[in-house]
């Protein structure tokens, strides 16, 4: 972070070991490099009692559930969201240099994920980590906006999650829209009566260790039941009461399963090469159940030949993919930055090997404001115009959209009602 170089965010190796304060936005491995290294733990333990590792308490619970991070416990300071916290910054001799005020803001990416809002002598800075905010959602952040949705303070810099910062990724269905589609699909599957003597299971599959808890909790609430997870998954969630109350390790206790095989003792495993099983716990059943597998994912929709405006697609018998993302779309990112009006925007993610961080930053430069607080002339153009979307229709709902599953003979006549917030098309993602 240019403004406060003594602070390290989501990186815990190399020259960052000399930092005076460390911050972890969430427990995904690409944001935890060096966190379990001997060098980092030694840098905290030896002669630096004033140097701390700051995070949300849910992230701390997830982190300390993993044995190899246990030594970090004495050095972790948990902070609640929405409150200002003064953080002392010391020099290498232990002398206080200054204080910076930090406020944690919810990032809606995975359990415990937060953004950091820093206020200090070098200006106000926001580091988003990974985040998913829908259009207009940033206005609900009370530390930044008043009840009339006016920005309360000037923002010098935003260090932004630019995972989908390409115009082709204009629109991604909201998580609520995905949830509605999945709930309808599961509900239809569980209510079927044409398979006598066989149990029906809905298995929501992912190769990521964290990030689908929103769906877990939504399905548990809607169907008034617990959801099944593996023993290793339960072990990782054991410090999070809101999750432990809705999960079970008994595969026979519920028809909704999120179980994974080989999750292991990892914070955020990479299961890209894992073998997808219709039901990892199938051996626990005396008679194999009929399984509908639902795969929430966004990357599949970027690499396949699926028609871009499809939100769900059947890839094989009783296997349905749903376009689901925990990162903001291009539209949502532009909306987020438009409301914050930062002087400078720094991307955190290179979209692909052909684009550098400087390329991504240049693509967002039209959203930067001048040092005098005047908006770039491009900022006067509405977000709808910037993205090539007609704004005359305004928000609304699509007519009933029917999605057929020809590869699911048992679901051939299924119709899903998807209440989309606007007449949007998924382009590329």
N, C-alpha and C positions, 0 to 999 in steps of 0.2 A: 504494500500500500504506500503510494508515493507521499501522501500527506503525513503519515505517521509510520515511518520506516522501522521504528522499534517494535512494532506489532506484527506478529505473524498470524495469518489466517489460513487454516486448512493445509498447512505445509509445515513439516516438523523435522527437516533434515538440512544438511548443508549449512549455508550461511544463516539460515533461519534459527539455528541453535543458539545464536547470540542474542536473540530477541528478548525484550523485557516483559512481554506478555503474549500468551498464545490463546487463540480462539478456534473452537471446532464448531462448524455450522451444523453438521449432521454425521451420522455413522454410515457413510458409504466409502468404500475403500479408496476411491480416487480422490477423496478429500482427507485422507488419513496417512499420507505417505510419511514414513518415519516415526509415526506415533508409538510404535511398539519397539523402537530401536533402543539398544543399550545406551547409545550416545544421547538420545533425547532424555531418557529417564535420568541419566547421570547429570545432565545439564540442569535438571530440576532439583535433583537431590543434593548436589555438591555446592554448598556455599551460596545458594540462591533462594533463600526462604521467601523472598518477596516476589519471585516469579511464579505465576500461576497459569493454569490451563482453565479457561472459561468456556462454559457450554450450558445448554438447557438441562434440566434435571432428568428428562426422559432420555436424552443422549447419554448422560452419565450412567443411568440404569442399564441401558443396552451395552455400553462399553464395559462396565465393571462386571457384567454377566459372563464376560470372556476372560478366561484365566490369565492369559498373557498380558492383559492390561491392568491386572490387580495392583501392581506397584504404582500406578498413576493415582490411585485413590486419594492419598494425602495431599496431592497437588491440585486436585480438581476443585473449582469453585462453581457451583451451579447458580444460575440466575433465572428469575422468572421473566416472562415476556411483559412488555408494556410499561416497564418501570425504568427510570434512569439510575444508573449505577456508576459512581466515580471509580475509575481504575487508576491506581498510581503507576507511573512509569519511572523506573530508576535507571541510572547509568550503570556502567559495568563495575563501578566502585561501590555501588549500593547507595548512592546519593539520589534523592528524589529530584527528578527533572521537571515533571509536570503531571497534571491529572488530565485524563480524557474521560468524558462521560459516554457510556454505552447503553443503548436500549435494544433489547432483543425484540424482534418482530417475527410473528409466525410466517413461515415460508411455504407451508402446505405442500411439502414435497414428500416427506416420510415422517415417521414418529420422531419427535424431538427436533426436527429441522427448523432452523431460524435464520433470519437475516440480522445483521449487526448495523445499527445506526450510531455512528460516532460523532460526538460534538466536542470540539476543542479549538485550540488557538490556530490551527491550520485549516479550519473550515469544517463543514458538516459533510460526512461521507457515509454512503450506504454500500455495504457488501452483501449481495443477495445469497451467496452460496448457490445451491440449486433451489428453484422455486417454481410453483405453478399458481399464478394468479389469473383469474378470469377477467375479462374486460370490465373495468370500473371497480374492481375489488380493492385496488390500492387506496381508494378514497375512504375505505373503512378503517384505515390505520390512524387511530386517534393521536398517537405521538407526532404524526406528520400533517394531519388535516383536521380542521375544526368541523363542527356540526354542519356548517354550510359548505363543506367540501372545498374549503380554501386552504392552500398550502401554508403552513404555519411558519416555515423558515426556508431560507435559501439552501440549496444543495450544491456543494462544490463538485462532488464526483459520485458516480454510481459505478461500482464494479459488478457487472451483471452476468447472470447465467444466459449464455447465448447458444445453448445447445441446438435450438431450432431457429437460429437467426438467418434464415434464408427466405426470400419472398415466396418460394414454392411451398413453404410450410405455413401458409396464411392461416389456415383454420384446422384446429384439432378439436374433436368433441370434448365438452367439459366432462369432468369426472361424474357429475350428477347425471348427465345424459347417458354415460356408459353404465352407471349404476342402474338406471331405470331399465336399460336394455337387458342387462344381465339378470336383474330381478325378474323381469317378465319371462325370460328364457328359462330360468331355473323353476319358476312357478309352474309354467306349462309342463316341464319335464316331470316334476314331482307329482303332478296331479293326474298323470296318465294312468289309465286303467287297463291297457291292452297288453300288459306283461304280467299275467298272474303268476304268483309264486316267486317272483324275483324282485329284489329290492332295487330301487333306483337311486343313484348317487350322482350328484353334481360335483365335479372336481375342477376347481379353479387352479390352474397350473401357472407357475412362473419360474424362471431361472434366477431370479433375484431374491436375495435373502430378506430384504426389507422393501417397502414401498406399496404394498397392496393391503395394508391394514385397514385403510378406509373401506375397501370392499368387504373385508372380514366383518367389520363392525356393522356395516350397512345391511349385509345379508343376515347376520345374527339378529339384528333388531327387527327386520322385516318378517323373518320366519319364526321369531321367538324361539331360537334354539342356539346351541353352541356350534362352533365349527371345529372340525378335526384338524390337528396339526401333528407333526412328528414329535418324538420325544426331544430331539435336538432343537427344534423350533421352540417348543415350550420352554426349554432351558434358557434360551436367549431372551424370551419375553418375561421371565419370571419376576423381574423387578418392576414391571409395568402393570399395575392393578387393573387399569381400564381394559387391558387385553387379556390378562389371565382369567378374568371373570367370564369371558365369552369364548374361550378355547378349551378343548379337551384333547387328551391323548387316547381316548377310547374310540376307535374307528366305528364301533357298532352303535354309538350313542347319538349319531346325527347322520343326516343325508347330505350335508354340505361339507366338503373337504377342501382344505388348502394344504394338505400334507405334501412334503417334499422328501425325496430320498437323497441322502448324501449331503444334507445341509451342513452337517459337521459343526465344529466349534469355531465358526468364523463369524465376524461381524457382518461382512457383506461379501458373500461368496460370488465367484464367477462360474456359473453353471452353463455357459454357452455350449459346452460339449457334453452336457449331461444327457443321458438317455431319457426321453420323455416316456413315461409310463401312464397308461390310462388311469391307474390307481395304485400308488406305491404301497398302500396297505392292503391290497387285495387278498393276500395270503391269510389275513385275519378273518375272512368270511368263509363259512362252510360251503356256501354256494356263491359263485362269482356274481356280483351285482351288475346291473346294466348301468354303464357310466356315460354320462354326457360330459365331455371335457371342454372347458372354456379357457381360452388363452388370452388374457389381456396383454396387449403389447402394441407399441407404436412402430418399432423398427421393422416388423414384418411388412407393414404397409408402405415402407420406403424402399423395400428391396424386391417386392413381388410384382406380379402383373395384375394385381387386383385393381379394378376400376377405382379411380381416385375418390369418387364420391360415395364409396361403400364404407359404412361404419362397422359392419359385421360381415364376415365371409366364412363359408363352410369350406374347410380344406380337405376333409375326409369324413368318412362315416362317423357321425356323432362327435365331431371335433369342430368347434367354432372359434374363430379368432375375433377379438373385439379391439378396435382402435382405442387404446387407453394410454394416457401420458401423464407423468408427474413433472414434466417440464412445460413451461409456457410456450405457446405457439408464437409465431412471428407477430400476428395481430396483437396478442396479449402482451408481448414484450414491448412493442411500440406504444401501446396504450399506457403501460406502466411507466415508461420513460417520459412520455408526453406529459403526464400529470406531475411528475417530479421535477421537470425542468432543470436538469443538472447542467452545470457548465461543462463538465467533461464526462464522457462515458468510456469505460474500459471493459472490454469483453473478457470473460474468464475461460471461454471454451472455443477452441478452433473447430469449426464445423467439419472440415475434412483436411486431408493433407495438402490440397491445392490452395487452401486459404490460410494465410497467417493471421495472427491476432490483429495485426495492423490492418489487414484487409477487412476484417470483421468490424473493427473500430471505424474505419472509413465509411463503411456501409451504414453506420448509425450516426454519422456526424451531423446529418440534417436535424437530429433531435437535440443537439447540444445548444445551450444558450451562451451568449457572449459574457465576458467577464463583468459587463456592466448590468447584467441581469435582464437584458433585452432578449427576447426570443429570436432565434434564427427565423428568417422569413419563411422557411419551409414549415415551421411549427404552426403557422397560421392556417395551413391546410388541414382539413379534418383527417382523422385517422382513416375514415372510410375512403377518402379520396386518395390518400397516400397508398393504400393497399389495393386500389382499383376496384373497390366495392361500392356499389350504389348505396348512398345513404338515404335515398328518398323513401324507401320502404320502412326504414326504422326497424326496431326490434319487433319480433313477432314469433309466431309458431308456424311451422310447415304444416301442410295438410297431412292427414294420416299417411304415413309411409309404410309400405308393405315390403318386408324382406322375406324372400322365400329361400328355403333350404332344400334344393333338389337332391342333395346327397344324403339327406336325412329322411328316409322314407316315412318314418314315424312322425316327422315334423313338417311334412310337405305342406300342410294347410296352416301352419303357424303364421300368425301376423303379429308383429311387434309394433306397439305404439311408441314412437320415439318423439318426445316433445322437444324439439330443437328450438333454441332461443332465438334463432334468426335463420333466414334462408341462406345457410352456409354450405359451402362445398369444401371437402377436405382435398387440398391440392398437395399431393406428394406425401402427406403424413396422416 
